Amino acid sequence: MKSLPAKSNSLLMTVNSLMAKALKAFSPTVERWWPALLWMVLILIASLDWASGGTTFKIIQPILRWFDPGIPMHQLYEANLIFRKTCHFLQFLILAILIWRTRGSWRFISPKADARFAGFVFLISILFAVGSEYIQSFFRSRTANVTDVFINLSGAVAGILLAVTIEIINSRRQREKSSEKPRILFTANLLLHDKKRRPVVLSQLRKILDETRADALVVAGNIAHPTQCRESLEALKTAVGDIPVAICLGPQDHWLPRELWEQSPSPEAVRLHYWHPALTQTGVHGLDFQSFALGDLEIVGAYGHFDLGFRDETLVIDGAEVSREAYLSGAVGGFEANDFRQIPAAGGTLKEEARRQAEGLGKRLSEVRQNNEIILVTGTIPFEEWLEKPTDNTIEAFFRAFAGNSQMAAAILPHATKIRVAVFGSGKSESHLPEVRGIKGLCLQDANGRAVYSLYDAETGEMVRL
C-alpha cells in the first residue's frame, strides 16, 4: 500500500490541528447550547405532517378505551385536544429552561441581568412559536392557530419563571452554606484571553475545585484582556459551576490595543467600559467595585496600579542616575515596561490612578462590619517588604519600581488586626514573605509567572498552598 506524499501528510496534520483547536475553543459554547438546539430541531419536526391531530388520536384512543371501554367519542376528541395543547405548553416550557441553562450557572445574578436574559429567551420563544405554526400552514392535516402561539408563549413564560425560581433557591442555599465556614480557592494569572490555553487552564481549575470541595473562587488579577473579558468570564463561570466567583483586576486586565485608547483613555475608563458591564452580565463579583462577603468573612480588594513608591532614587544605569522622567516613561537601556505599552496612559495617569486605588481600597476596608475578618486581595504588591530582594542587575532594579502601589499601605495598616491574610497575583516576590504589622502575605504567582493555587479554610483559619 502506497503512503501519502509528505506534503499531503503535512496538510492533513495541519487540518486536524486546526479542527482540534476549533473544537477546544468552541467546546464550552457547544456544551451549553447543544440540548437547546436539539430541542429546537425537535419542535420544528413536530410541526410537520406526521404529528397531526389524527396521529395523536390514534395513540390516545386505545389508551383511554383500555381504562374505560365505554368512553364516548366526544370525550376522546376532547382528551386528544387537551393532550395536544398540553404538549404545546410543555415543549416551550422545556425550551425556555434549556436556553436558560446556556448561562452556565443556576444562580441568581441580578434583577437587571435576569430581566435582560429573560427577554432574550422570550424573543427566541416568539420566533419558534410563530415559525412552528407557520410551517403547519403548509400541510392539509395541520392548521396554523393563533391560540397555539399564545399557549406556546405561556409555556415559555412558565419556563422562565421556573428557571428564576431555581436560581433563587440555589443562591439561597449557597449563601447558607457559605455562612458556615467556607473553603475558598485563590488563584491568579489565568489569562483566559488566550484561547489555546483556556481549555487546559479551566480543566485544571475544575479538577482542583472538585478535589478541594471549595465553596467559592477568588482570582487575584490577570484574568483576561479587556476585549475578551465577557467571553472569558462566561467560560470561567461555566467551568466552575454554581459556586460564587470574585475577581480582583490585575495589570494585564487593563491591556488594550492602542487603537482603542481614545475610547478608554485611562485604567479607570477600561474598568468602567469593559469590566463593569461584563461583571454585571455574568454575575461575577468585582472586588474593584465592591467587597465580597462570605458569612463573617469579607474579601476586600483593589487592582492597585503602580505609583513609583518602590523606586530606587539612587539607581545608576550606564553611568547616569535614573531620573524620575525615565521612571515615568517606563523605559531605560532599550527596555520598556509592558504595562506602559499596553495600559492606556499608564504613566500619564499614574499618580491619580494610584491615589484612586488606595482611596477606594481604604473606603471598602472601613465599611467591613465590626466583627468580621478580612482577606485582602490586590492585583499588585502593597508593601515593599514583599518585593523581590534587590539584586546587582540594574535593569531588574529599575522595573522593581513598577511592582506595586506604596500608597495602599496607608489604607491597609489601620485594619491590620482584622486581616487574616493578604494575597496578590502580580509582580515578582519572595516565596516566604515576612509579616507586615502582623499581616501574612501570599503571592499567587510562581517564578515563571504561572498560576498558583491556595486554599483558605475558614474553620481552621489556615491558607494552604496547593
KAKA-V757846 format. One record per pair of residues at least 4 apart in sequence whose C-alpha atoms are under 7 Angstrom apart, sorted by the first residue. I is the first residue (numbers start at 1). J is the second residue. D is the distance in Angstrom with one decimal. If there is no record, write none. Layout:
i: <I/I>
j: <J/J>
d: <D/D>
This chain:
i: <4/4/5/6/7/8/9/10/11/12/13/14/15/16/17/18/19/20/21/22/23/24/25/26/27/28/28/29/30/32/32/32/33/33/34/35/35/36/36/36/36/37/38/39/39/40/41/42/43/44/46/47/47/47/47/48/49/49/49/50/51/51/52/52/52/53/54/55/56/56/57/57/59/60/60/61/61/62/63/64/65/65/71/72/73/74/75/76/77/78/79/80/81/82/83/84/85/86/87/88/88/88/89/89/89/89/89/90/90/91/92/92/92/92/92/93/93/93/93/93/94/94/95/96/96/96/96/96/97/97/97/97/98/99/100/104/104/104/105/105/105/105/106/106/106/106/107/107/107/107/107/108/108/108/109/109/109/110/111/112/113/113/113/114/115/116/117/118/118/119/120/121/122/122/123/124/125/125/125/126/126/127/128/129/129/129/129/130/130/131/132/133/133/133/134/136/136/136/137/137/137/145/146/147/148/149/150/151/152/153/154/155/156/157/158/159/160/161/162/163/164/165/166/167/168/169/170/171/172/173/174/175/176/178/178/178/178/179/179/180/181/181/182/182/182/183/183/183/183/183/183/183/184/184/184/184/184/184/184/185/185/185/185/185/185/185/185/186/186/186/186/186/186/187/187/187/187/187/187/187/187/188/188/188/188/188/188/188/188/188/189/189/189/189/189/189/190/190/190/190/191/191/191/192/192/192/192/193/193/193/193/194/197/198/199/200/201/202/202/202/203/204/205/206/206/206/207/208/209/209/215/216/216/216/217/217/217/218/218/218/219/219/219/220/220/220/220/220/220/220/220/221/221/221/221/221/221/221/222/222/222/222/222/223/224/224/224/224/224/225/225/225/225/225/226/226/226/226/226/226/228/229/229/229/230/230/231/232/233/233/234/234/235/236/237/245/245/246/246/246/246/247/247/247/248/248/248/248/248/248/248/248/248/249/249/249/249/250/250/250/250/251/254/254/254/255/255/256/256/256/256/257/257/260/261/261/264/264/265/265/265/266/266/266/266/267/267/267/268/269/270/271/271/272/274/275/276/277/278/279/279/279/279/280/285/286/287/287/287/287/287/288/288/288/291/291/291/291/291/292/292/292/293/293/293/294/296/296/297/297/297/298/298/298/298/299/299/299/300/300/300/300/300/300/301/301/301/301/302/302/302/302/302/303/303/303/303/304/304/304/304/304/304/304/304/305/305/305/305/305/306/306/306/306/306/306/307/307/307/307/307/308/308/309/309/309/310/310/310/311/311/314/315/315/316/316/316/317/317/317/322/323/324/325/326/326/326/327/328/329/330/330/330/331/331/331/332/337/338/339/339/340/340/345/346/349/350/351/352/353/354/354/355/355/356/357/358/358/358/358/359/359/360/361/361/362/362/362/363/364/368/373/373/373/374/374/374/375/375/375/375/376/376/376/376/377/377/377/378/378/378/379/379/379/380/380/380/380/380/380/381/381/381/381/381/382/382/382/382/382/383/383/385/386/386/386/387/387/387/388/388/388/390/391/393/394/395/396/403/408/409/412/415/416/416/416/419/420/421/421/421/422/422/422/422/423/423/423/423/424/424/424/425/425/425/426/429/433/435/435/435/436/444/444/444/445/445/445/445/446/446/446/453/453/454/454/454/454/455/455/455/456/456/456/456/457/457/457>
j: <8/9/9/10/11/12/13/14/15/16/17/18/19/20/21/22/23/24/25/26/27/199/195/30/31/32/235/33/34/101/102/104/37/102/38/39/98/40/95/98/99/41/42/43/95/44/45/46/47/132/51/51/132/135/136/136/139/141/142/55/55/56/56/141/142/57/58/59/60/80/61/80/63/64/80/65/76/66/67/68/69/71/75/76/77/78/79/80/81/82/83/84/85/86/87/88/89/90/91/92/151/152/93/151/152/154/155/94/155/95/96/152/153/155/156/97/155/156/158/159/98/159/99/100/121/156/159/160/101/159/160/163/102/121/163/237/238/241/237/238/241/242/166/167/170/242/167/168/170/171/242/167/168/171/113/114/283/114/115/116/117/280/281/118/119/120/121/122/160/123/124/125/126/156/127/128/129/153/156/130/153/131/132/133/149/152/153/134/149/135/136/137/144/145/144/142/143/144/142/143/144/149/150/151/152/153/154/155/156/157/158/159/160/161/162/163/164/165/166/167/168/169/170/171/172/173/174/175/176/177/178/179/180/182/215/294/295/294/295/295/458/459/215/457/458/214/215/216/455/456/457/458/214/215/216/217/455/456/457/214/216/217/218/453/454/455/456/217/218/219/453/454/455/218/219/220/444/451/452/453/454/219/220/221/222/425/444/445/451/452/221/222/223/425/450/451/201/222/223/451/222/223/224/198/223/224/232/224/225/228/232/198/201/202/203/204/205/206/236/239/207/208/209/210/239/240/211/212/213/214/243/243/244/245/244/245/246/245/246/247/246/247/248/247/248/249/377/378/379/424/425/247/248/249/250/379/425/426/249/250/251/252/253/253/228/229/232/252/253/229/252/253/254/255/253/254/255/256/274/275/232/233/275/278/234/278/235/236/237/282/238/282/239/240/241/284/285/284/285/286/287/285/286/287/286/287/288/301/302/303/377/378/379/253/288/303/379/303/379/380/426/339/267/270/343/342/343/260/342/343/344/261/342/264/265/344/269/270/269/344/345/270/344/345/349/271/343/344/272/273/274/275/276/276/278/279/280/281/282/283/284/285/286/284/292/290/291/292/300/301/302/301/302/303/298/299/300/301/364/298/299/300/297/298/299/298/372/373/372/373/374/372/373/374/375/374/375/376/364/365/374/375/376/377/361/376/377/378/357/361/377/378/379/357/378/379/380/354/357/358/378/379/380/404/405/353/354/380/404/405/350/354/402/403/404/405/350/351/354/405/406/401/402/401/405/406/384/401/406/400/401/321/321/322/320/321/322/321/322/394/326/327/328/329/330/331/332/331/347/347/336/337/340/335/336/337/336/341/342/343/346/346/347/349/350/353/354/355/356/357/358/405/359/407/360/361/362/407/408/411/363/411/364/365/411/366/411/412/367/368/372/418/419/420/418/419/420/419/420/421/422/419/421/422/423/422/423/424/423/424/425/424/425/426/403/404/424/425/426/427/403/404/405/424/427/404/405/406/408/409/406/409/434/429/430/433/428/429/430/428/429/430/397/397/397/398/399/400/427/412/413/416/419/437/438/439/439/439/439/440/441/439/440/441/442/441/442/443/444/442/443/444/443/444/445/445/443/441/439/440/441/440/451/452/453/449/450/451/452/450/451/452/465/466/463/464/465/466/463/464/465/461/462/463/464/461/462/463>
d: <6.1/6.3/6.3/6.1/6.2/6.2/6.2/6.2/6.2/6.1/6.0/6.2/6.1/6.1/6.2/6.1/6.1/6.2/6.1/6.1/5.5/6.4/6.1/6.0/5.9/6.3/6.6/6.1/5.6/6.9/4.7/6.7/6.1/5.7/6.0/6.2/6.6/6.2/6.4/5.0/5.6/6.4/6.4/6.2/6.6/6.5/6.2/6.1/6.6/5.9/5.7/6.7/5.6/6.3/5.6/6.3/6.0/6.3/6.6/6.8/6.0/7.0/6.7/6.0/5.9/6.0/6.4/6.8/6.1/6.9/5.8/5.8/6.9/6.2/6.4/6.1/6.4/6.0/6.9/6.1/4.3/6.5/6.8/6.7/6.4/6.2/6.0/6.1/6.2/6.2/6.0/6.2/6.2/6.0/6.2/6.4/6.3/6.1/5.9/6.6/6.5/5.5/6.3/5.7/5.1/6.8/4.4/6.1/6.0/6.2/6.1/5.6/7.0/5.1/4.9/6.5/4.4/4.6/6.1/4.3/6.1/6.5/6.2/6.1/6.1/5.3/5.1/5.9/6.2/5.4/6.5/6.0/6.9/6.5/6.9/6.3/4.5/6.8/6.7/6.6/5.7/5.3/6.8/4.9/6.8/6.2/4.3/6.5/5.8/5.2/6.3/4.8/5.4/5.9/6.5/6.7/4.6/6.0/5.9/6.2/6.3/6.8/5.5/5.9/6.2/6.5/6.3/6.1/6.5/6.1/6.5/6.2/6.2/6.7/6.4/6.3/5.9/6.6/6.5/6.1/6.7/5.8/5.7/6.5/5.4/6.0/6.9/6.1/6.2/6.3/6.5/6.7/4.8/6.6/6.0/5.3/5.7/5.6/6.4/5.4/5.1/6.8/6.7/6.3/6.0/6.2/6.1/6.3/6.4/6.2/6.2/6.2/6.2/6.2/6.1/6.1/6.2/6.1/6.2/6.3/6.2/6.2/6.1/6.0/6.1/6.2/6.1/6.2/6.2/6.1/6.0/6.0/6.9/5.1/6.7/5.5/6.1/5.7/3.7/6.5/5.1/5.3/5.7/6.4/5.6/4.9/5.3/6.8/6.8/5.6/4.6/6.2/5.4/5.8/4.9/5.8/5.7/5.1/6.6/6.0/6.3/4.9/6.2/6.9/5.9/4.6/6.4/6.0/4.9/5.9/5.7/5.2/6.1/6.5/5.0/6.1/5.9/6.2/5.7/4.8/6.5/4.9/4.7/5.4/6.4/5.2/5.8/7.0/5.4/6.8/6.1/4.6/5.9/6.8/6.5/5.2/6.8/6.4/5.2/6.4/5.9/4.9/4.8/5.1/6.0/5.1/5.6/4.8/6.0/5.7/6.3/6.0/6.1/6.1/5.9/6.2/6.2/6.0/6.9/6.1/6.3/6.3/6.2/6.2/6.2/5.9/6.2/6.0/5.6/5.6/5.9/5.4/5.1/6.0/6.5/4.8/6.3/5.9/4.8/5.5/6.4/4.7/6.3/6.0/4.9/6.7/6.2/6.3/5.7/5.9/5.0/6.8/5.2/4.3/3.8/4.9/5.5/7.0/6.2/4.7/6.4/5.1/5.3/6.3/6.4/5.6/6.6/6.9/5.4/6.1/6.1/4.8/6.5/5.8/5.8/6.1/6.8/6.6/5.8/6.8/6.0/6.0/6.6/6.7/6.2/4.8/6.3/6.1/6.1/6.8/6.2/6.3/6.2/6.3/6.0/5.4/6.1/5.7/4.3/5.8/6.6/6.3/5.3/5.9/6.2/5.1/6.0/6.2/6.1/6.1/6.8/6.5/6.2/5.9/7.0/5.1/5.7/5.4/4.2/6.7/6.8/6.7/6.2/6.3/5.5/4.6/4.8/6.7/5.7/6.1/6.9/7.0/6.8/6.4/4.9/5.6/5.0/5.4/6.3/5.4/6.4/6.4/5.0/5.6/6.9/6.4/6.7/6.3/6.3/5.8/5.7/4.8/6.1/5.2/6.5/6.0/6.3/6.1/6.1/5.8/5.1/6.6/6.5/7.0/6.9/6.3/5.4/6.8/6.3/5.0/6.2/6.1/4.8/6.5/6.7/5.8/4.9/7.0/6.6/5.7/5.1/6.6/5.9/4.4/6.2/6.0/4.9/6.6/5.5/5.0/5.9/6.7/6.2/5.0/6.4/5.7/4.8/6.0/6.8/6.6/6.8/6.3/5.2/6.1/6.5/5.7/4.4/5.3/6.5/5.8/6.7/5.1/6.6/6.9/5.4/4.4/6.4/6.3/5.3/6.8/6.4/6.1/5.6/6.7/5.7/6.9/5.6/6.5/6.2/5.9/6.8/6.1/5.5/6.5/4.6/4.5/6.0/5.9/5.6/5.2/6.7/5.3/6.1/6.9/6.7/5.2/6.4/4.7/6.7/6.9/4.1/6.6/5.8/5.8/5.3/4.2/5.7/6.4/6.6/6.4/6.3/6.6/6.1/6.2/6.3/6.2/6.6/6.8/5.5/6.5/5.6/5.3/6.0/5.4/4.1/6.3/6.5/6.9/6.2/5.4/6.9/5.4/6.5/5.8/5.8/5.7/6.0/6.2/6.1/6.1/6.3/6.4/6.1/6.9/6.0/6.1/6.1/5.9/4.7/6.1/6.1/7.0/6.3/6.1/6.7/6.2/4.5/6.7/6.4/6.8/6.7/5.1/6.1/6.7/5.7/4.5/5.9/5.7/5.6/5.4/5.9/6.7/6.4/4.4/6.2/5.9/5.0/5.7/6.5/4.8/6.9/5.4/5.3/5.8/6.4/4.8/5.9/6.5/5.2/6.4/6.1/4.4/6.5/6.3/6.7/5.8/5.5/5.7/5.6/5.9/6.3/6.3/7.0/6.1/6.8/5.9/6.7/5.0/6.8/5.8/4.4/5.3/6.4/6.9/6.3/6.2/6.5/6.1/5.3/6.1/5.9/6.5/6.7/6.6/6.8/6.2/6.5/6.9/6.0/4.9/5.9/6.8/6.1/4.9/6.2/5.8/4.7/5.8/6.9/6.6/5.2/6.1/5.9/4.8/5.9/6.6/6.7/5.9/5.2/4.9/6.7/6.9/6.3/4.9/6.8/5.4/5.6/5.3/5.4/5.5/6.8/6.5/6.1/5.5/6.5/5.4/4.2/5.3/5.5/5.2/6.4/7.0/5.8/4.3/6.4/5.6/5.7/6.6>
